[in-house]
């Protein structure tokens, strides 16, 4: 041992205690010392010796250390030393590091198994693990961290046993889940490693951890660390997620329903510059892609896989993967894994397959992604794993995708081939690979073309139309004929195996293709010759496939060619090969080792190109046809006839089934439409119910309002009579206003006439002034005009008296108008409250009573009637308020007009006063001149007589 070398190689010649003796003394101190400090020092010394003297410390001190964990829990320091010591004893990691650094090569094998043995000793008492779980729950760093490391080491050494103990301990897993929430990154990261070991190959613990919100916490850690750009912590979290999800349908469903797939999208956001990826980023992205594949693996239940595929499309994860697929500068291994991931995301999902068919590569001109991938597949310079991934992607694209199959085959048909040759189609690439000199390209193209025909009889018939131009001057050859020609030329085994698989897939369940194959007279002799020869082991696989192709030609033969009827082909086998020999050669296929490997999973995974022989879907076809062909070889002609009848019956039955399937499909569509209609009707019903409830509440409100109105009407009936006069006055006011307007217009006209007359009088006065001046200059002329001036003066006096009487009449009319205006104001003030309170309800009381009776009789029309009643009440109130507003406006206008008329009267009075002063001045001057002037009383009496005459004339008019 190492410690013997340390003890014997000391510089002192005196006797020194050996390591075992020292450890024994320390153990005694731990066991017997009463002081905590002494025990702590002893445990610290054991910790320092535990790495060098692992075996001795483990044997002698383990029991004492466990006792310390049980009794000294109050002291975190001694607990930490004890846990570190146990970790050094149990863990093999330290021993492996020492072995790497050591120069010795012949170390005992028992050292490698020490950890497992000490673990068995520790977990023999289950209380020790329970005690360790309790210590891990402590928050103290010096206790929690070594406890986590020790429990991780125990799980590494004896995983299933420790898992079972933790599973049965109360809240065992929940305690460990708290480690992910620890703020100290060291403990959190080691907690992730602990949960990795805890969840390995244990579905029960995986479910508990998942339901303890592990997905949320782990995804948060990955986001905090920078997703794919993060460090090794991201890698550890991804490994733990894989443990939780792989082969665990319950957790996968929980992951999908928790919307955690959407949180995976940011993982695959890569920039334009993809150069210089670190090794850690490559590792992280590789694990992220593997995690996506875990969710959509073909081995999962179909329903779970389909739901995850749809979720990945809707959240944009598939689009993000396709972006990586078409990006430049992506490392080769990441590109390969991305292709495999995209393959399984689109496999069997029509929606995803349609999207993938629409993806174009960023080239000039843009090319479909499928074409770009096929170019890589048939290029022999590309890496082998990449070509396998592209083949798998193409197979997944065509899996249960008749639309995609039709698009691929259509690129081979004569009507759709691009005559200009500017763009390369998928069909042209497959044909080019099929007849290439590279055998791997031949095999990949043949398998890809076989998947385009899988379970699609229509396309098998259409592919018979494909014609190939072999050389200049020679007529074109059909694709089927060209495949058989290459077979007969004796090419490489891999090429012939690929072509035979294509022919077997093509001819199976397609009688027309079988007829075309038999129409070439060289095909059957070639097959019988290949089967009958005794060749080496490498050729046995080709012989088995030839036997399968011949058996398919017999089983699916419709006897349309006389020379190659079923019975004649059976006789040919009996003569040239022998039935037993034929069955034996047919059995070579399923007995081959590569056949068993290919049958395990859909993804083509081969260690080398030489092992690339069988396709997964073809193994299913072999399993289906092998027994059927064996029976068909031994059947007689009568049995064949009976079988034909049975086949016809089955075909009829299949036709009926397809018809009913079509009917069911149509009914499903109708059901979907009806469901949508039901959904819309239910939504409409809910809306209508909501409106009904609103209307019911409105009805109740209207009832309450009606009851209030009824009470108010009962109170206001006694005041109804008193208000009726007011309402009548209110109704008459409009006519009065119109009359007043007309009168005002008349008075305005009269005012204008008076003003015109005043202007005429002013001009007459001016004339008098001028005539007076003439009198002052010439006395003779004044004497001659004396009599004329007196007459004119009399006329002026009369006109002045007439104006005075008119002004008096006008003032009287104005006073009447003012009285009427005051009456209107009083009427408005008394009518306004009546209009606001009961003016709009009293005239309609009979209508409300009638409507109430109608509501009681006809409940269905209650809502409409009340709403109409409410609208009518609102309209009536609005109309009454508008009439009041109009009346007020009219009143204000009248007041303004009256004020204006007053101003005009005042102006007239001023003018008349001025005229009186002028007339008096003129009279004085006339008296001074000696002209006789009449008194005012005489003039007034004369004017009164004139007015009476004028009044009589007006009455006559």
Steps between C-alpha positions, in 0.01 A plus 500: 500500500596862461505565871761221553734676265448826691563334834808296400666778303532749788833668577496408872641161595294478821175310518204707381130417524350362183205660322265233629609565860452873458156450353414266789605760756296765322197275493540440874511874558183546296325225691615575855576870522244707687614837373354611165827670403693177542255306290504772234880493481499122475243504215705771324807278524305205361392715208861587418595132508197371313643563153829326565374224729158449347464133590608537864284804564205332336534182704578653838331840500175463306296391800638783715437755226138391466468530879633856479236582236233372736614661826686821411253662260510823695860565390514564126879488483542145629206386284670649194830322581319169548312532171820591311676199650221264398501650150877440467456140610199415280574698185705341222561833327797585721647154451468537123684832512779341702520213254539747216784677678667186636778322322407160639299281268437186706266634768267248662165465332335513840573874519267563206221327684559664838237765438232243425590294809502798735170616347343164579621531859360853530156428348455170681335709771236701315496750788840619381355614165203660677745680730694620198179635341431695818852646495463600138196700606722717728576846359853520636741486207756284689232237557287517190769494234696193629166328564400553135835365376479196727145414391603538135789259553268248668266514199792447262615191687168333586238689302193275511536419873544864603216607268266255671597627847444863396172409333352346815632769736243774581547807279834362386484621141339831598790582730746447218294716262559798731865491393404651162367810678820557702650843433854360525595383152740230625226322690247556223733357235593199713129456569444464126769227491335329796160500327665357187609196696172483691277496189705254296283203388231553764163604358336550842763749617494667159127567538539637853784729395301623198194579711721684750533775235837378373433604140433861596811525717732332252380712210549811714859395574568437130362845415705667774817329381453620140326208325737334250775753577507392865756285671506149638206579730276516192634163392420349841147643493441359152621156607260512794214601268583205277487267801156635591351481149658202325263200484268667753167570332348658810777759532494568126130574517553720806780685318276565198193603701713733712588699184868429553553416131450869423790584731736287292480730198759757624756218531534480121527870419839517330647809340622559148863458603534131588878481493708397797247312713643388833507132587259562789249674273516210255439256788211706637329536163548130431326414828221749427435336164498158665246628753270604214540156348406338832161672479428393140673164492331238276506261796265726698122445485369646171256734669762654728746540213238665278398752767864594564561540125203736468611699803849538350352633177264747668767645729748546213751239616492311168555824310800576722648155433455547125686830531797317654468237229542755224757719683866518403793437728321253726729218622452169319393297803242766599372512141466120495314494830277786385405304188413199716297721734305664217440152359324379813311826551337466155466120493137404447369854565336639185507860618873491577575312178319764296699774670828319438412465130463880483841576655751645253876521532652853494654455156469685171266388356328359813478122506276280713668366810417144392695544176801644684499209745470241222798660328700431817369144519614400149834683536766244590728771643260575785550328840334163538299597812369811324382296201325257733330793678378644168360160400318477833361852450371408154343180635327691782376761253331227293374295796118489476516798264327413174507864395879514535539166325297629207713816478824298489373255238351782293851643449586179311200496271544626141238774526664674797871474421661841444606503136735798540711321758543814709392336825572155636201313641486238771413228248797581281732486800361161600542362149851640485587335830331176396728456200814659648833320524492539880332196654395692813323758283330214312375348825381832650320607182333159463377504862380861468308418181352192668365723780337720235301189391427361847135391531396704196379285208410802287856633501638154424296498182599856410869425546472244220464797261848632578733472202879543513735599219795264538715613208478711185329326211343225712130500585408592859470223756251479782625546854392144587695357208809705584498368858488139378776573248734625773415193707599266222832681447641363824572823692598527866302313762381822668369634168317176417348480848369856468351436154339173611342672799364769265359238259343298780331810642391608153348166397335415831124546490512630140398249233565743212861547610541121523367467145749760375782320680403160352462652156880515473597141410846530658385572855368159610801302365733745679319454831487120479867493403599712797296289741615164367875571522701407805690820580692635800363657812508849354273392213251318724331827585455577128363147443246548780383830351474344152286224651280764664461687169408179318252411773339846469473445123308181570284622787385824334476350149163561333568228233469756220813360325450145375868402523539629854191381676526403866495127433774518237724707727452247780589217265811694396606531866436130557714401202794741523523585870288271708238615743700420813807673360288803406354526852846460649641781284201717588578448867851643458358850527341483845791300641757763407655701783462834320130424448452470878680830562293686241175363642563657842437870427408720203817712504775351279802467728794309361853475633644508148374533139553127443235418760240710319283223354145505636237766553263495796181522292624225271542265797128547568423405140716187525331397822161546333577313174734220606231269638251590226746417222601172666139390505442617143786282368344182637146573390339307213314653206164431664610672814622788289156526340338499838748760614421711196134483587584592858714787372218626286268478795755681711541765232127549492505514877785750485306709252203496732727588790659785306154620403391496861825665602425773253148530636636507855753763399225712350289446809797601715529820301129560538533431871781751524289757318204422724724530806616838381139602442408372845785702647387812318138439600597442861698824499204679343271338756723623779495849354122487466465376857716789613280743306188334643632542853580863424153552356342330803689741724388787275141373525529504877640852487216607270249341736649692789494820297142428400396446861667827594323678214172343606546630854592842367194498271279417799641798687476734204139422398370761744717764334414386150207740451699799617784413265275434200446871445866553511552223244240666278675829534821325423340361187368842398830677554636399162210669315530812713868521430436480126236776526733717700766450236259614229401806703864584558563477128206740439632744759845481346346593164310783661820622664670499164212703352519746789871533456446568132237762586735658750766523234246670272412744782865578552534580135190721524647685800814559305288647223325728755834620623604586152169676436540697827835627384341611178236692704772679690662630182198614307190624679303513181547142431397414858178688465416324179576162658325570830181327410687194362722474815197501724347217307818301509536565872154368559585185312810455713298544818258231386774257414662558840175428677459181300850388596425569866187292489685216327774511763239485774333203336837332461583556866163348594573196285844468659346509849261222392792298373680546831195377691472197273870435547460508877210255472718269288775512763253408772363219284853366432596505867185306593535257208871411545468293820189334369690401187795372705305287744166383371451681175645206311322236698147632547401490133636148481340352812235323296767364268701370796195330646423336169860388460503359851193290422661391177818397690295289740319328212795457263821419691697427185460859369581652838860586420419666169201691636690636798797598290272679250317668790830613646609641164168680456528650849852613426390649166207677666723641771753608240228665288351681800841618616579610145168694475575670832846589372349632174244707692771644717702589192192662342430689820854632513472601132168677571654681791784613278257612231286689757814668631595596146150634434524703823829644383346585161202665676735704716686608190169598337398692807832682495450580133145618565618717788761651273231560235274661764779730601567587138129557436469722805804694387346535155170612650679768701681617191174500305333704774791738493455531127134570552365175372188382690552159666221279640505375860578141588148425625351594166756292323433201730124523442562516128734210518244304704243548229746385242577191708133416529467520127802283456359246750171482306689442179698215659183333630351519153812341361 
